[in-house]
């Protein structure tokens, strides 16, 4: 039971962190894109 339980928990954590990473990356991408758009006038 212990090992199976551990594997389940580990895969849940892995999935959660992958989703989290994607969300963070998407947010960062949007922020970067917005900054570039905003800074067009400055160049």
N, C-alpha and C positions, 0 to 999 in steps of 0.2 A: 504493500500500500504506500509506504513511504516514498519509494522511488517514483511510482506512477504519479502520486500527488505532486511531488517535486517537479516532475516534467510538465505537468499541467500548469502549475503556477509559473514555471519558467517561461513557457510558451505564451502565457497570458501577458507576462511582463514584457516579453520581447515584442509582442504585437502592440501593446500599449506604447512602448517607446518608439516603435516604427511610426505609428500614427502620429505621436507627438512630434517626432522629427519632421515628418512631412508637413504638419501644420506650421511648425516654426519656420521651416524653409519657405513655405508659401507666403507666410506673413513677411518674412525678410525680403523676399522677392518683390512683393508689392511695395514695401517701404522704399526699397532701392529704386524701383521703377518710378515711384512718385517723386523721389528726390531728384532723379535725373530729369524728369519732365519739368519740375519746378526750376531747376537750375539752368535750363536751356537759355533763359534770358541773360543770365550772368556771363555766359561765354562770349 
